[in-house]
Amino acid sequence: MDEVSHRLVSLLVGNPPETPSMEITRTGPVLEFETEVMIALGGADLSAEIDGLPVPLWRPVMVRAGAQMRFGKPLEGSFCYLAVAGGFSSPASASVNTDLAAEFEGLQDRALRAGDRLGTEPPPPGRYPQLQRCFQREDRAIVGLGWSVPWYQELDFRRPATLRVIPGPNWPVLTAEAKASLLGETFRVASDSDRQGLHLRGPKLALEHPLQPPMSAAAGTLQMPEDGHPILLLADRNGTARHPGLAELASVDLPKAAHLRPGDPLRWQSITPEQARQLQDQRDLRFQELAAQVSDRMLR
């Protein structure tokens, strides 16, 4: 749901972006670490603790064998990401990727549940040597690095959220009143929203004439159902489009949309394809700079 947070926590423990992380929703599980591991936690702040000690976000943390992680009150955001150095593995499945909507892959084609075990790798000895030396000296369940990545450059939990969209070919079919409402009024996330899409409530939108849905739809497509209440497609959207699309969300705002909860307010802003590409290029450059900083600190 939030690829940016996944990439950041993976970067912090030295994992390539394709290495699996654990995606944790608002209530959170209880996790027991059977071996010593290096982790990083980021995304939503779900008040995580390990053996009663607060887990610092957005930095590498060493965890002792036998320690337990619990989650408390969700403070902001919806999805938290846990990366372990070397990644997770699952001997019970050929893949650790899970598609809950399609019910395939992952651990026995389902979400994780009580009693499940996931394999991890031991912390690489040459990674953050100062952190590992400190961990060996101190008698605590966790020891974290004092430095953290500047995540606030990539995630914005302020409300109302502003989501930037690129008008598509069907945009002119919106009535003048609907265009003014979409870009000028506040919408709210409806209670029937899920991983497939954000169902939005606000001014009812209308078209000049009916439209046929396309053959497929990507994450970030702003769809226009017959009832006039738009839907923003997210990570688990069905590949087949059910409604015509009006616009495409700028890729840099997908993580922001993923963290919206039912009842949250949001507003729309129209931008050009060139502006959307520029925003993505700026993010890519920041990630390159962050990767260089993390690589430097990983050797200390």
C-alpha positions in Angstrom: 0.0 0.0 0.0 2.8 2.4 0.8 5.8 1.6 -1.3 7.8 4.6 0.0 7.8 3.4 3.6 8.6 -0.1 2.5 11.6 1.2 0.5 12.8 3.4 3.4 12.8 0.7 6.1 14.4 -1.8 3.6 17.1 0.8 2.9 17.8 1.2 6.6 18.6 -2.5 7.1 20.5 -2.8 3.9 17.9 -4.8 1.9 17.2 -4.2 -1.8 13.7 -2.8 -2.4 12.4 -6.1 -3.7 13.1 -7.8 -0.4 9.9 -8.5 1.5 8.8 -6.5 4.5 5.9 -7.1 6.8 2.9 -4.8 6.3 1.0 -4.1 9.5 -2.4 -2.6 9.8 -3.8 -0.4 12.5 -4.3 -2.9 15.3 -1.0 -4.7 14.8 0.1 -8.3 15.9 2.2 -9.6 18.8 5.5 -10.7 17.3 8.1 -12.8 19.2 11.7 -12.7 17.9 13.2 -16.2 18.4 16.6 -15.1 17.2 18.6 -11.9 17.4 17.7 -9.6 14.5 18.3 -6.2 13.1 15.0 -4.4 12.2 13.7 -1.1 11.0 10.1 0.1 11.5 8.4 2.9 9.6 5.2 4.2 8.0 2.3 4.7 10.4 3.0 5.3 14.0 1.2 2.4 15.8 2.9 2.9 19.2 5.1 -0.1 18.9 7.0 -1.5 22.0 9.4 -4.3 22.5 9.4 -5.7 26.0 7.9 -2.4 27.2 10.5 -0.2 25.4 9.2 2.2 22.7 10.5 1.2 19.3 12.1 4.2 17.5 10.8 4.6 14.0 12.9 5.2 10.8 16.2 3.9 12.1 18.0 0.5 12.5 17.3 -1.3 15.7 18.9 -4.5 17.2 16.5 -6.8 19.0 17.4 -9.7 21.3 16.2 -13.2 21.0 13.1 -13.8 23.0 11.8 -10.2 22.9 8.2 -9.5 22.1 6.9 -6.6 20.0 3.4 -5.2 20.6 1.4 -2.4 19.1 -0.7 0.1 21.0 -2.7 3.2 20.0 -2.5 4.2 16.3 -1.3 7.8 16.4 -1.1 8.5 12.7 -1.4 6.7 9.4 -2.8 3.2 8.6 0.1 1.0 7.5 3.3 0.3 9.3 6.3 -1.6 7.7 8.7 -3.9 9.5 11.9 -4.8 7.7 14.5 -7.3 9.0 18.0 -7.4 7.7 18.2 -10.1 5.1 14.4 -10.3 4.7 11.7 -12.7 5.7 11.3 -16.3 4.4 8.5 -18.8 4.6 9.2 -22.5 4.2 5.5 -23.2 3.8 5.2 -21.3 0.5 7.1 -20.7 -2.7 6.5 -16.9 -2.2 6.2 -14.5 0.7 4.2 -12.0 -1.4 0.5 -12.2 -0.5 -2.6 -11.1 -2.5 -5.4 -11.2 0.1 -8.1 -10.2 -2.5 -7.2 -13.0 -4.9 -6.4 -15.4 -2.0 -3.1 -16.7 -3.4 0.5 -17.0 -2.5 1.8 -15.8 0.9 1.5 -18.2 3.8 -1.2 -20.8 2.8 -2.9 -18.1 0.6 -4.0 -16.0 3.6 -2.9 -13.2 6.0 -0.7 -14.1 8.9 -2.4 -15.4 12.0 -1.5 -16.6 15.5 1.1 -19.2 15.7 2.6 -18.6 12.2 6.4 -18.6 11.9 8.6 -16.6 9.5 12.2 -17.2 9.0 14.8 -14.4 9.2 18.4 -13.9 8.5 21.1 -13.2 11.2 22.3 -9.6 11.2 25.3 -9.2 8.8 28.4 -8.7 11.0 29.7 -5.8 8.9 26.5 -3.8 9.0 26.4 -0.9 11.5 29.4 -2.2 13.5 29.1 0.6 16.1 25.4 -0.3 16.7 26.2 -4.0 17.1 29.0 -3.3 19.5 26.7 -1.1 21.6 24.1 -3.8 21.5 26.5 -6.4 22.9 27.6 -4.1 25.7 24.1 -3.0 26.9 21.6 -5.3 28.7 18.5 -4.1 26.9 15.9 -5.8 24.7 16.5 -3.3 21.9 19.2 -0.8 21.0 18.6 1.8 18.2 20.9 4.0 16.1 20.6 7.7 17.0 20.3 8.7 13.4 17.0 8.4 11.4 16.0 9.0 7.8 14.1 12.3 7.1 10.9 10.4 6.3 8.8 13.6 6.6 10.1 14.6 3.1 8.2 11.6 1.7 5.1 11.2 3.9 2.5 13.8 4.9 0.0 12.9 7.5 -1.6 16.3 7.7 -5.4 16.6 7.3 -7.1 17.5 5.1 -4.8 15.7 2.7 -4.2 17.3 -0.7 -4.0 14.7 -3.5 -2.7 15.9 -6.8 -4.3 14.4 -9.9 -3.6 14.6 -13.7 -6.8 15.1 -15.6 -7.4 12.3 -18.1 -9.1 12.1 -21.5 -12.6 11.8 -19.9 -12.1 15.0 -17.8 -13.9 17.3 -20.3 -17.0 15.1 -19.9 -17.4 16.2 -16.3 -20.0 19.0 -16.1 -18.6 22.5 -15.2 -20.3 22.3 -11.8 -18.7 18.9 -11.2 -15.2 20.1 -12.1 -15.6 23.1 -9.7 -16.9 20.8 -6.9 -14.1 18.2 -7.4 -11.3 20.8 -7.2 -13.0 23.2 -4.8 -14.8 21.1 -2.2 -13.6 18.8 0.6 -14.3 15.1 0.3 -14.2 12.4 3.0 -13.2 8.8 3.0 -16.2 6.5 3.3 -16.5 3.6 5.7 -16.6 1.0 2.9 -13.1 1.9 1.7 -10.5 -0.9 1.7 -7.2 -2.0 0.1 -8.9 -2.0 -3.3 -10.0 1.7 -3.3 -11.0 4.8 -1.3 -14.7 5.4 -1.7 -15.3 9.1 -1.3 -18.2 11.1 -0.1 -18.8 14.8 -0.9 -20.5 16.7 -3.7 -22.2 14.4 -6.1 -20.5 14.6 -9.5 -22.2 14.4 -12.9 -21.1 13.8 -16.5 -22.3 15.5 -19.7 -23.0 12.0 -21.1 -22.4 8.4 -20.1 -19.0 6.8 -20.6 -17.7 3.3 -21.1 -15.1 1.9 -18.6 -11.7 1.1 -20.1 -10.4 -2.5 -20.3 -8.1 -2.1 -17.2 -7.3 0.4 -14.5 -4.1 1.1 -12.5 -3.6 2.0 -8.9 -4.2 5.8 -8.6 -7.0 5.9 -11.1 -9.9 8.2 -10.0 -13.0 6.4 -11.2 -16.5 7.8 -11.7 -19.3 5.4 -10.7 -22.9 5.9 -11.8 -23.9 7.2 -8.3 -21.6 10.3 -8.7 -19.3 9.4 -5.8 -15.7 8.9 -7.0 -13.5 6.0 -6.1 -9.7 6.2 -6.0 -8.1 2.8 -6.8 -5.4 1.5 -4.5 -2.9 -1.5 -4.4 -5.4 -4.4 -4.5 -7.7 -2.9 -7.2 -9.2 -5.4 -9.6 -7.3 -5.3 -12.9 -10.6 -5.0 -14.8 -12.0 -1.5 -14.7 -15.7 -1.3 -13.5 -16.1 2.5 -14.0 -14.7 5.2 -16.4 -11.7 7.0 -15.2 -11.5 10.8 -14.7 -7.9 11.4 -13.7 -4.7 9.7 -12.4 -3.2 10.4 -9.0 0.4 11.6 -9.1 2.6 8.6 -8.2 4.3 10.5 -5.4 0.9 10.9 -3.6 0.0 7.2 -3.6 1.5 6.6 -0.2 -0.4 9.6 1.2 -3.7 8.2 -0.1 -2.9 4.8 1.3 -2.7 6.1 4.9 -6.2 7.8 4.8 -8.7 6.4 7.2 -12.5 6.4 7.0 -13.8 9.9 7.9 -10.5 11.6 6.9 -11.0 14.8 4.8 -9.1 15.3 1.5 -9.0 17.8 -1.3 -8.0 17.5 -4.9 -5.5 19.6 -6.9 -5.0 19.4 -10.6 -1.5 19.3 -12.0 0.1 18.6 -15.4 1.9 15.4 -16.4 5.1 17.4 -16.5 4.6 18.5 -12.9 3.9 14.9 -11.9 7.1 13.7 -13.5 9.1 16.5 -11.9 7.8 15.5 -8.5 8.7 11.8 -9.1 12.1 12.8 -10.4 12.7 14.8 -7.2 11.7 11.9 -5.0 14.0 9.5 -7.0 16.9 12.0 -6.5 16.2 12.1 -2.7 16.3 8.3 -2.6 19.6 8.2 -4.3 21.0 10.7 -1.8 19.5 8.8 1.1 21.0 5.6 -0.2 24.5 7.2 -0.2 24.0 8.5 3.4 22.8 5.1 4.7 25.7 3.3 3.0 28.1 5.6 4.7 26.6 5.2 8.2 26.3 1.4 7.7 30.1 1.1 7.8 30.5 3.1 11.0 
